[in-house]
Amino acid sequence: MCRLLGYISPTPASAADLIGTDECRQWQDLGRLHDDGWGTAWISADPTDAEVVKRFRRPREGADDPQLTDALDAETSIGRIFHLRMATAGMDVHEENTHPFLTSDIALAHNGSVHP
């Protein structure tokens, strides 16, 4: 199964602002086991930005990725989700299979395999 972290806040905040940097490092360290990619989606704090929901994802381990560390510790938003991927059996490790998925202004990450 994958690992998820998310928050909403009345004012722009980072995950570290809300749960602390130690807890962020513990969650990020789960990327050593859930090492098939990581991603994040967030609500843009810029009212002039045409894209309300933004996304970034990488099809590689996030445990030691400085971009994930920065997203957890420094990047602020009023709403954000993070995802560490443990790939479904038979699903390749590619960016297009890395969560969160995004369509229009809806971002989705899920925990577990989806079977027919």
Secondary structure by P-SEA (a helix, b strand, c coil): cbbbbcccccccccccccccaaaaaaaaaccccccccccccccccccccccccccccccccccccaaaaaaacccccccbbbbbbccccccccccccccccccccbbbbbcccccc
